[in-house]
Amino acid sequence: MASSKQVTKYRTIWLSDIHLGTRGCKAEYLLDFLKYHEADTIYLVGDIIDGWRLKKTWYWPQTHNDVIQKLLRQARKGVKVIYVPGNHDEFARDFEDLSFGGIAVVHEATHTLADGRLLLILHGDKFDGVMHYARWLAYLGDWAYETLLRINTFVNALRSAFGLEYWSLSAYLKNKVKNAVTFVSNYELMVARAAKDASVNGVVCGHIHKSELRYIDDVLYCNTGDWVESCTALLEDDSGKLSVIQWTTAGTQLFSESH
């Protein structure tokens, strides 16, 4: 796995789009990440379990169960674990404002950074026009995406056999296709605008599987990324500074905000 083997403690960790229950989920990378990264608070920002996929085909290997058990153990140890469901785990929205195994389920959340800045935390699917006006297209896109991830798994098995590092085909194509780039840009602008309307300093979301940490106007836009393509998480240190870390076989890559 990753090269660093020293446990690092953070004030907060945000994770989203793990998609447990799918073959594309990189649960082994996430387990390795959680082994070496601890926090006082962990936010699960939606699409943790992929209910869409599980309704069609049951797939639940031991590593996926290990992720759930790891998070439950964190909650039992006193870590504050807050779960904001997304569209793929929308079944959990029926249990908002309840707690299971010490994990609190909420519709949205706010988080105050150590330096006093206030962040709005949401999954972000409500800003996706396809989800609202053409849900059938979202399901079709989900099928195509799953197919692409299977191809991605095959490609990376070949790369691994030749000693090459992990590479995301789907993320590469997403960045190359003009319409996808336009969709991502529009999504980021809408999420940032919602945060501005809510009179907060920034927003943390997921949904589009593209990690980001930058200012849009005067709003700090943070996207946690995912654990099927990029294997990224958002982190807050004790000073309130935010960073995004990628955790794959290639080692770690980290970029931080510049105040």
ChimeraX commands (.cxc) that place a marker at each C-alpha (Angstrom):
marker #1 position 0.00,0.00,0.00 radius 0.5
marker #1 position 1.13,3.53,0.71 radius 0.5
marker #1 position 4.69,4.19,1.76 radius 0.5
marker #1 position 4.10,6.10,5.02 radius 0.5
marker #1 position 3.54,3.83,8.04 radius 0.5
marker #1 position 3.27,6.40,10.83 radius 0.5
marker #1 position -0.14,7.05,12.37 radius 0.5
marker #1 position -1.18,10.70,11.96 radius 0.5
marker #1 position -3.90,12.30,14.08 radius 0.5
marker #1 position -6.18,14.94,12.56 radius 0.5
marker #1 position -8.94,17.06,13.98 radius 0.5
marker #1 position -11.40,16.00,11.27 radius 0.5
marker #1 position -11.57,13.56,8.34 radius 0.5
marker #1 position -14.19,13.70,5.58 radius 0.5
marker #1 position -14.88,10.63,3.39 radius 0.5
marker #1 position -17.46,10.18,0.66 radius 0.5
marker #1 position -18.43,8.03,-2.32 radius 0.5
marker #1 position -16.94,4.80,-0.99 radius 0.5
marker #1 position -19.60,2.76,-2.81 radius 0.5
marker #1 position -19.43,-0.34,-0.65 radius 0.5
marker #1 position -21.26,-3.14,-2.45 radius 0.5
marker #1 position -19.64,-2.48,-5.83 radius 0.5
marker #1 position -16.67,-4.18,-7.47 radius 0.5
marker #1 position -15.11,-0.80,-8.15 radius 0.5
marker #1 position -14.83,0.08,-4.45 radius 0.5
marker #1 position -11.20,0.31,-3.30 radius 0.5
marker #1 position -11.98,-0.90,0.22 radius 0.5
marker #1 position -8.46,-2.24,0.76 radius 0.5
marker #1 position -6.97,1.22,0.12 radius 0.5
marker #1 position -9.50,2.81,2.48 radius 0.5
marker #1 position -8.76,0.28,5.23 radius 0.5
marker #1 position -5.06,1.04,4.87 radius 0.5
marker #1 position -5.79,4.77,5.00 radius 0.5
marker #1 position -7.89,4.40,8.16 radius 0.5
marker #1 position -5.13,2.33,9.74 radius 0.5
marker #1 position -2.70,5.25,9.55 radius 0.5
marker #1 position -5.07,8.23,9.91 radius 0.5
marker #1 position -7.12,9.01,13.00 radius 0.5
marker #1 position -9.38,11.94,13.88 radius 0.5
marker #1 position -11.61,13.35,16.61 radius 0.5
marker #1 position -14.46,13.62,14.08 radius 0.5
marker #1 position -15.19,11.64,10.91 radius 0.5
marker #1 position -17.82,12.81,8.42 radius 0.5
marker #1 position -19.25,10.29,5.94 radius 0.5
marker #1 position -20.46,12.52,3.13 radius 0.5
marker #1 position -22.79,10.20,1.22 radius 0.5
marker #1 position -22.72,7.20,-1.12 radius 0.5
marker #1 position -20.99,5.12,1.52 radius 0.5
marker #1 position -23.06,2.04,0.64 radius 0.5
marker #1 position -24.26,1.65,-2.95 radius 0.5
marker #1 position -27.89,0.66,-2.54 radius 0.5
marker #1 position -28.53,1.04,-6.27 radius 0.5
marker #1 position -26.00,-1.66,-7.13 radius 0.5
marker #1 position -26.93,-3.98,-4.26 radius 0.5
marker #1 position -30.56,-4.00,-5.40 radius 0.5
marker #1 position -29.43,-5.45,-8.74 radius 0.5
marker #1 position -26.57,-7.72,-7.72 radius 0.5
marker #1 position -25.41,-8.65,-4.24 radius 0.5
marker #1 position -21.68,-8.12,-3.82 radius 0.5
marker #1 position -20.27,-7.78,-0.32 radius 0.5
marker #1 position -16.73,-9.13,0.23 radius 0.5
marker #1 position -15.07,-9.24,3.64 radius 0.5
marker #1 position -13.13,-6.02,3.02 radius 0.5
marker #1 position -16.41,-4.10,2.66 radius 0.5
marker #1 position -17.63,-5.52,5.95 radius 0.5
marker #1 position -14.27,-4.58,7.50 radius 0.5
marker #1 position -14.80,-0.93,6.51 radius 0.5
marker #1 position -18.16,-0.84,8.31 radius 0.5
marker #1 position -16.68,-2.55,11.37 radius 0.5
marker #1 position -13.74,-0.14,11.40 radius 0.5
marker #1 position -16.06,2.89,11.41 radius 0.5
marker #1 position -18.24,1.37,14.14 radius 0.5
marker #1 position -15.15,0.70,16.26 radius 0.5
marker #1 position -14.10,4.32,15.83 radius 0.5
marker #1 position -17.51,5.45,17.10 radius 0.5
marker #1 position -17.28,3.11,20.09 radius 0.5
marker #1 position -13.84,4.53,20.91 radius 0.5
marker #1 position -15.37,8.01,21.22 radius 0.5
marker #1 position -14.75,9.35,17.73 radius 0.5
marker #1 position -17.64,11.53,16.59 radius 0.5
marker #1 position -18.91,9.88,13.38 radius 0.5
marker #1 position -21.54,11.81,11.38 radius 0.5
marker #1 position -23.23,10.28,8.33 radius 0.5
marker #1 position -24.80,12.49,5.63 radius 0.5
marker #1 position -26.47,10.07,3.14 radius 0.5
marker #1 position -26.20,10.55,-0.62 radius 0.5
marker #1 position -28.28,9.41,-3.57 radius 0.5
marker #1 position -26.83,5.88,-3.78 radius 0.5
marker #1 position -27.53,5.32,-0.07 radius 0.5
marker #1 position -30.73,7.37,0.00 radius 0.5
marker #1 position -32.41,4.58,2.00 radius 0.5
marker #1 position -30.50,5.96,5.01 radius 0.5
marker #1 position -32.33,9.28,4.66 radius 0.5
marker #1 position -35.35,7.57,6.24 radius 0.5
marker #1 position -33.31,7.41,9.45 radius 0.5
marker #1 position -32.12,11.01,9.66 radius 0.5
marker #1 position -31.71,12.41,13.17 radius 0.5
marker #1 position -31.22,8.89,14.54 radius 0.5
marker #1 position -28.04,7.18,15.69 radius 0.5
marker #1 position -26.85,3.64,14.93 radius 0.5
marker #1 position -23.89,2.15,16.74 radius 0.5
marker #1 position -22.79,5.64,17.70 radius 0.5
marker #1 position -22.99,6.93,14.11 radius 0.5
marker #1 position -25.35,9.91,13.80 radius 0.5
marker #1 position -27.40,10.15,10.57 radius 0.5
marker #1 position -28.24,13.71,9.48 radius 0.5
marker #1 position -29.60,15.43,6.36 radius 0.5
marker #1 position -26.89,18.09,6.29 radius 0.5
marker #1 position -24.36,19.32,8.83 radius 0.5
marker #1 position -22.25,22.33,9.71 radius 0.5
marker #1 position -18.72,22.12,11.00 radius 0.5
marker #1 position -16.64,24.79,12.71 radius 0.5
marker #1 position -12.95,24.61,11.87 radius 0.5
marker #1 position -10.32,25.19,14.55 radius 0.5
marker #1 position -9.75,28.68,13.16 radius 0.5
marker #1 position -13.44,29.56,13.46 radius 0.5
marker #1 position -14.55,29.19,9.84 radius 0.5
marker #1 position -17.92,27.55,9.30 radius 0.5
marker #1 position -18.44,24.82,6.68 radius 0.5
marker #1 position -21.69,23.44,5.27 radius 0.5
marker #1 position -21.53,19.68,4.72 radius 0.5
marker #1 position -23.78,17.93,2.20 radius 0.5
marker #1 position -23.51,15.15,-0.38 radius 0.5
marker #1 position -24.40,17.38,-3.33 radius 0.5
marker #1 position -26.77,15.25,-5.42 radius 0.5
marker #1 position -29.50,17.88,-5.11 radius 0.5
marker #1 position -27.38,20.13,-7.36 radius 0.5
marker #1 position -27.25,17.45,-10.07 radius 0.5
marker #1 position -29.94,18.25,-12.66 radius 0.5
marker #1 position -29.90,14.70,-13.99 radius 0.5
marker #1 position -30.89,13.36,-10.57 radius 0.5
marker #1 position -33.90,15.68,-10.43 radius 0.5
marker #1 position -35.17,15.88,-14.00 radius 0.5
marker #1 position -34.02,12.65,-15.68 radius 0.5
marker #1 position -33.56,10.03,-12.98 radius 0.5
marker #1 position -33.69,7.23,-15.57 radius 0.5
marker #1 position -30.61,8.79,-17.18 radius 0.5
marker #1 position -28.84,8.69,-13.84 radius 0.5
marker #1 position -29.50,4.95,-13.61 radius 0.5
marker #1 position -28.26,4.47,-17.18 radius 0.5
marker #1 position -25.17,6.48,-16.35 radius 0.5
marker #1 position -24.64,4.35,-13.25 radius 0.5
marker #1 position -24.64,1.20,-15.41 radius 0.5
marker #1 position -22.16,2.74,-17.87 radius 0.5
marker #1 position -19.99,3.94,-15.02 radius 0.5
marker #1 position -19.93,0.49,-13.42 radius 0.5
marker #1 position -18.90,-1.01,-16.76 radius 0.5
marker #1 position -16.11,1.54,-17.07 radius 0.5
marker #1 position -14.90,0.72,-13.57 radius 0.5
marker #1 position -14.71,-2.97,-14.46 radius 0.5
marker #1 position -12.57,-2.07,-17.45 radius 0.5
marker #1 position -10.51,0.12,-15.13 radius 0.5
marker #1 position -9.96,-2.86,-12.80 radius 0.5
marker #1 position -8.78,-5.01,-15.69 radius 0.5
marker #1 position -6.45,-2.28,-16.99 radius 0.5
marker #1 position -4.89,-1.81,-13.55 radius 0.5
marker #1 position -4.45,-5.56,-13.07 radius 0.5
marker #1 position -2.35,-5.51,-16.25 radius 0.5
marker #1 position -0.47,-2.40,-15.09 radius 0.5
marker #1 position 0.26,-4.05,-11.75 radius 0.5
marker #1 position 1.57,-7.16,-13.50 radius 0.5
marker #1 position 4.05,-4.96,-15.35 radius 0.5
marker #1 position 5.02,-3.10,-12.17 radius 0.5
marker #1 position 3.19,0.11,-13.06 radius 0.5
marker #1 position 1.34,2.27,-10.50 radius 0.5
marker #1 position -2.43,2.62,-10.17 radius 0.5
marker #1 position -4.10,4.81,-12.80 radius 0.5
marker #1 position -7.78,5.76,-13.14 radius 0.5
marker #1 position -9.13,5.36,-16.66 radius 0.5
marker #1 position -12.54,6.77,-15.71 radius 0.5
marker #1 position -11.03,9.86,-14.09 radius 0.5
marker #1 position -8.84,10.39,-17.17 radius 0.5
marker #1 position -11.82,10.19,-19.53 radius 0.5
marker #1 position -13.90,12.46,-17.28 radius 0.5
marker #1 position -11.24,15.16,-17.51 radius 0.5
marker #1 position -10.99,14.79,-21.29 radius 0.5
marker #1 position -14.67,14.86,-22.24 radius 0.5
marker #1 position -15.88,18.42,-22.72 radius 0.5
marker #1 position -19.43,17.82,-21.49 radius 0.5
marker #1 position -18.17,16.17,-18.31 radius 0.5
marker #1 position -15.86,19.10,-17.64 radius 0.5
marker #1 position -18.76,21.53,-18.14 radius 0.5
marker #1 position -20.96,19.49,-15.80 radius 0.5
marker #1 position -18.30,19.47,-13.08 radius 0.5
marker #1 position -17.73,23.22,-13.42 radius 0.5
marker #1 position -21.45,24.00,-13.21 radius 0.5
marker #1 position -21.87,21.68,-10.25 radius 0.5
marker #1 position -19.04,23.35,-8.33 radius 0.5
marker #1 position -20.49,26.80,-8.98 radius 0.5
marker #1 position -23.96,25.78,-7.78 radius 0.5
marker #1 position -22.63,24.17,-4.60 radius 0.5
marker #1 position -20.50,27.23,-3.83 radius 0.5
marker #1 position -23.48,29.50,-4.44 radius 0.5
marker #1 position -25.59,27.47,-1.99 radius 0.5
marker #1 position -22.88,27.86,0.64 radius 0.5
marker #1 position -22.79,31.61,0.06 radius 0.5
marker #1 position -26.57,31.77,0.41 radius 0.5
marker #1 position -26.27,29.87,3.68 radius 0.5
marker #1 position -23.82,32.53,4.96 radius 0.5
marker #1 position -21.02,30.06,5.68 radius 0.5
marker #1 position -17.33,30.28,4.80 radius 0.5
marker #1 position -17.16,27.08,2.80 radius 0.5
marker #1 position -18.76,23.83,1.77 radius 0.5
marker #1 position -17.76,20.16,1.82 radius 0.5
marker #1 position -19.43,17.81,-0.66 radius 0.5
marker #1 position -18.87,14.70,-2.76 radius 0.5
marker #1 position -21.06,13.13,-5.46 radius 0.5
marker #1 position -19.06,13.89,-8.63 radius 0.5
marker #1 position -15.95,11.85,-7.74 radius 0.5
marker #1 position -13.56,14.73,-8.29 radius 0.5
marker #1 position -11.59,15.96,-5.31 radius 0.5
marker #1 position -11.03,19.70,-5.07 radius 0.5
marker #1 position -9.92,22.35,-2.61 radius 0.5
marker #1 position -10.13,25.91,-3.89 radius 0.5
marker #1 position -11.93,29.21,-3.52 radius 0.5
marker #1 position -14.87,30.02,-5.78 radius 0.5
marker #1 position -15.32,33.74,-5.31 radius 0.5
marker #1 position -14.98,34.01,-1.53 radius 0.5
marker #1 position -16.35,30.54,-0.73 radius 0.5
marker #1 position -14.01,27.64,0.02 radius 0.5
marker #1 position -15.18,24.71,-2.11 radius 0.5
marker #1 position -14.05,21.30,-0.83 radius 0.5
marker #1 position -14.85,18.02,-2.57 radius 0.5
marker #1 position -13.74,14.85,-0.83 radius 0.5
marker #1 position -13.40,12.84,-4.05 radius 0.5
marker #1 position -14.13,9.12,-3.81 radius 0.5
marker #1 position -12.83,5.61,-3.14 radius 0.5
marker #1 position -13.53,4.01,-6.52 radius 0.5
marker #1 position -11.34,6.22,-8.72 radius 0.5
marker #1 position -9.09,8.70,-6.94 radius 0.5
marker #1 position -9.01,7.29,-3.37 radius 0.5
marker #1 position -8.99,10.70,-1.67 radius 0.5
marker #1 position -10.04,12.20,1.65 radius 0.5
marker #1 position -10.34,15.71,3.07 radius 0.5
marker #1 position -8.43,16.43,6.28 radius 0.5
marker #1 position -8.37,19.19,8.91 radius 0.5
marker #1 position -5.33,19.64,11.15 radius 0.5
marker #1 position -5.33,21.13,14.64 radius 0.5
marker #1 position -4.90,24.67,13.28 radius 0.5
marker #1 position -7.96,24.42,11.02 radius 0.5
marker #1 position -5.97,24.08,7.80 radius 0.5
marker #1 position -7.53,21.78,5.21 radius 0.5
marker #1 position -5.84,19.38,2.82 radius 0.5
marker #1 position -6.75,16.59,0.42 radius 0.5
marker #1 position -4.79,13.35,0.50 radius 0.5
marker #1 position -4.70,10.58,-2.09 radius 0.5
marker #1 position -3.88,7.10,-0.78 radius 0.5
marker #1 position -3.06,4.42,-3.39 radius 0.5
marker #1 position -0.34,1.95,-4.32 radius 0.5
marker #1 position 1.56,4.88,-5.82 radius 0.5
marker #1 position 2.03,6.29,-2.31 radius 0.5
marker #1 position 0.50,9.50,-1.05 radius 0.5
marker #1 position -0.17,12.78,-2.77 radius 0.5
marker #1 position -1.26,15.75,-0.71 radius 0.5
marker #1 position -2.37,19.27,-1.55 radius 0.5
marker #1 position -3.41,21.88,0.98 radius 0.5
marker #1 position -5.31,25.12,0.98 radius 0.5
marker #1 position -3.46,28.41,0.89 radius 0.5
marker #1 position -5.07,30.87,3.29 radius 0.5
marker link #1:1,2 radius 0.2
marker link #1:2,3 radius 0.2
marker link #1:3,4 radius 0.2
marker link #1:4,5 radius 0.2
marker link #1:5,6 radius 0.2
marker link #1:6,7 radius 0.2
marker link #1:7,8 radius 0.2
marker link #1:8,9 radius 0.2
marker link #1:9,10 radius 0.2
marker link #1:10,11 radius 0.2
marker link #1:11,12 radius 0.2
marker link #1:12,13 radius 0.2
marker link #1:13,14 radius 0.2
marker link #1:14,15 radius 0.2
marker link #1:15,16 radius 0.2
marker link #1:16,17 radius 0.2
marker link #1:17,18 radius 0.2
marker link #1:18,19 radius 0.2
marker link #1:19,20 radius 0.2
marker link #1:20,21 radius 0.2
marker link #1:21,22 radius 0.2
marker link #1:22,23 radius 0.2
marker link #1:23,24 radius 0.2
marker link #1:24,25 radius 0.2
marker link #1:25,26 radius 0.2
marker link #1:26,27 radius 0.2
marker link #1:27,28 radius 0.2
marker link #1:28,29 radius 0.2
marker link #1:29,30 radius 0.2
marker link #1:30,31 radius 0.2
marker link #1:31,32 radius 0.2
marker link #1:32,33 radius 0.2
marker link #1:33,34 radius 0.2
marker link #1:34,35 radius 0.2
marker link #1:35,36 radius 0.2
marker link #1:36,37 radius 0.2
marker link #1:37,38 radius 0.2
marker link #1:38,39 radius 0.2
marker link #1:39,40 radius 0.2
marker link #1:40,41 radius 0.2
marker link #1:41,42 radius 0.2
marker link #1:42,43 radius 0.2
marker link #1:43,44 radius 0.2
marker link #1:44,45 radius 0.2
marker link #1:45,46 radius 0.2
marker link #1:46,47 radius 0.2
marker link #1:47,48 radius 0.2
marker link #1:48,49 radius 0.2
marker link #1:49,50 radius 0.2
marker link #1:50,51 radius 0.2
marker link #1:51,52 radius 0.2
marker link #1:52,53 radius 0.2
marker link #1:53,54 radius 0.2
marker link #1:54,55 radius 0.2
marker link #1:55,56 radius 0.2
marker link #1:56,57 radius 0.2
marker link #1:57,58 radius 0.2
marker link #1:58,59 radius 0.2
marker link #1:59,60 radius 0.2
marker link #1:60,61 radius 0.2
marker link #1:61,62 radius 0.2
marker link #1:62,63 radius 0.2
marker link #1:63,64 radius 0.2
marker link #1:64,65 radius 0.2
marker link #1:65,66 radius 0.2
marker link #1:66,67 radius 0.2
marker link #1:67,68 radius 0.2
marker link #1:68,69 radius 0.2
marker link #1:69,70 radius 0.2
marker link #1:70,71 radius 0.2
marker link #1:71,72 radius 0.2
marker link #1:72,73 radius 0.2
marker link #1:73,74 radius 0.2
marker link #1:74,75 radius 0.2
marker link #1:75,76 radius 0.2
marker link #1:76,77 radius 0.2
marker link #1:77,78 radius 0.2
marker link #1:78,79 radius 0.2
marker link #1:79,80 radius 0.2
marker link #1:80,81 radius 0.2
marker link #1:81,82 radius 0.2
marker link #1:82,83 radius 0.2
marker link #1:83,84 radius 0.2
marker link #1:84,85 radius 0.2
marker link #1:85,86 radius 0.2
marker link #1:86,87 radius 0.2
marker link #1:87,88 radius 0.2
marker link #1:88,89 radius 0.2
marker link #1:89,90 radius 0.2
marker link #1:90,91 radius 0.2
marker link #1:91,92 radius 0.2
marker link #1:92,93 radius 0.2
marker link #1:93,94 radius 0.2
marker link #1:94,95 radius 0.2
marker link #1:95,96 radius 0.2
marker link #1:96,97 radius 0.2
marker link #1:97,98 radius 0.2
marker link #1:98,99 radius 0.2
marker link #1:99,100 radius 0.2
marker link #1:100,101 radius 0.2
marker link #1:101,102 radius 0.2
marker link #1:102,103 radius 0.2
marker link #1:103,104 radius 0.2
marker link #1:104,105 radius 0.2
marker link #1:105,106 radius 0.2
marker link #1:106,107 radius 0.2
marker link #1:107,108 radius 0.2
marker link #1:108,109 radius 0.2
marker link #1:109,110 radius 0.2
marker link #1:110,111 radius 0.2
marker link #1:111,112 radius 0.2
marker link #1:112,113 radius 0.2
marker link #1:113,114 radius 0.2
marker link #1:114,115 radius 0.2
marker link #1:115,116 radius 0.2
marker link #1:116,117 radius 0.2
marker link #1:117,118 radius 0.2
marker link #1:118,119 radius 0.2
marker link #1:119,120 radius 0.2
marker link #1:120,121 radius 0.2
marker link #1:121,122 radius 0.2
marker link #1:122,123 radius 0.2
marker link #1:123,124 radius 0.2
marker link #1:124,125 radius 0.2
marker link #1:125,126 radius 0.2
marker link #1:126,127 radius 0.2
marker link #1:127,128 radius 0.2
marker link #1:128,129 radius 0.2
marker link #1:129,130 radius 0.2
marker link #1:130,131 radius 0.2
marker link #1:131,132 radius 0.2
marker link #1:132,133 radius 0.2
marker link #1:133,134 radius 0.2
marker link #1:134,135 radius 0.2
marker link #1:135,136 radius 0.2
marker link #1:136,137 radius 0.2
marker link #1:137,138 radius 0.2
marker link #1:138,139 radius 0.2
marker link #1:139,140 radius 0.2
marker link #1:140,141 radius 0.2
marker link #1:141,142 radius 0.2
marker link #1:142,143 radius 0.2
marker link #1:143,144 radius 0.2
marker link #1:144,145 radius 0.2
marker link #1:145,146 radius 0.2
marker link #1:146,147 radius 0.2
marker link #1:147,148 radius 0.2
marker link #1:148,149 radius 0.2
marker link #1:149,150 radius 0.2
marker link #1:150,151 radius 0.2
marker link #1:151,152 radius 0.2
marker link #1:152,153 radius 0.2
marker link #1:153,154 radius 0.2
marker link #1:154,155 radius 0.2
marker link #1:155,156 radius 0.2
marker link #1:156,157 radius 0.2
marker link #1:157,158 radius 0.2
marker link #1:158,159 radius 0.2
marker link #1:159,160 radius 0.2
marker link #1:160,161 radius 0.2
marker link #1:161,162 radius 0.2
marker link #1:162,163 radius 0.2
marker link #1:163,164 radius 0.2
marker link #1:164,165 radius 0.2
marker link #1:165,166 radius 0.2
marker link #1:166,167 radius 0.2
marker link #1:167,168 radius 0.2
marker link #1:168,169 radius 0.2
marker link #1:169,170 radius 0.2
marker link #1:170,171 radius 0.2
marker link #1:171,172 radius 0.2
marker link #1:172,173 radius 0.2
marker link #1:173,174 radius 0.2
marker link #1:174,175 radius 0.2
marker link #1:175,176 radius 0.2
marker link #1:176,177 radius 0.2
marker link #1:177,178 radius 0.2
marker link #1:178,179 radius 0.2
marker link #1:179,180 radius 0.2
marker link #1:180,181 radius 0.2
marker link #1:181,182 radius 0.2
marker link #1:182,183 radius 0.2
marker link #1:183,184 radius 0.2
marker link #1:184,185 radius 0.2
marker link #1:185,186 radius 0.2
marker link #1:186,187 radius 0.2
marker link #1:187,188 radius 0.2
marker link #1:188,189 radius 0.2
marker link #1:189,190 radius 0.2
marker link #1:190,191 radius 0.2
marker link #1:191,192 radius 0.2
marker link #1:192,193 radius 0.2
marker link #1:193,194 radius 0.2
marker link #1:194,195 radius 0.2
marker link #1:195,196 radius 0.2
marker link #1:196,197 radius 0.2
marker link #1:197,198 radius 0.2
marker link #1:198,199 radius 0.2
marker link #1:199,200 radius 0.2
marker link #1:200,201 radius 0.2
marker link #1:201,202 radius 0.2
marker link #1:202,203 radius 0.2
marker link #1:203,204 radius 0.2
marker link #1:204,205 radius 0.2
marker link #1:205,206 radius 0.2
marker link #1:206,207 radius 0.2
marker link #1:207,208 radius 0.2
marker link #1:208,209 radius 0.2
marker link #1:209,210 radius 0.2
marker link #1:210,211 radius 0.2
marker link #1:211,212 radius 0.2
marker link #1:212,213 radius 0.2
marker link #1:213,214 radius 0.2
marker link #1:214,215 radius 0.2
marker link #1:215,216 radius 0.2
marker link #1:216,217 radius 0.2
marker link #1:217,218 radius 0.2
marker link #1:218,219 radius 0.2
marker link #1:219,220 radius 0.2
marker link #1:220,221 radius 0.2
marker link #1:221,222 radius 0.2
marker link #1:222,223 radius 0.2
marker link #1:223,224 radius 0.2
marker link #1:224,225 radius 0.2
marker link #1:225,226 radius 0.2
marker link #1:226,227 radius 0.2
marker link #1:227,228 radius 0.2
marker link #1:228,229 radius 0.2
marker link #1:229,230 radius 0.2
marker link #1:230,231 radius 0.2
marker link #1:231,232 radius 0.2
marker link #1:232,233 radius 0.2
marker link #1:233,234 radius 0.2
marker link #1:234,235 radius 0.2
marker link #1:235,236 radius 0.2
marker link #1:236,237 radius 0.2
marker link #1:237,238 radius 0.2
marker link #1:238,239 radius 0.2
marker link #1:239,240 radius 0.2
marker link #1:240,241 radius 0.2
marker link #1:241,242 radius 0.2
marker link #1:242,243 radius 0.2
marker link #1:243,244 radius 0.2
marker link #1:244,245 radius 0.2
marker link #1:245,246 radius 0.2
marker link #1:246,247 radius 0.2
marker link #1:247,248 radius 0.2
marker link #1:248,249 radius 0.2
marker link #1:249,250 radius 0.2
marker link #1:250,251 radius 0.2
marker link #1:251,252 radius 0.2
marker link #1:252,253 radius 0.2
marker link #1:253,254 radius 0.2
marker link #1:254,255 radius 0.2
marker link #1:255,256 radius 0.2
marker link #1:256,257 radius 0.2
marker link #1:257,258 radius 0.2
marker link #1:258,259 radius 0.2
view
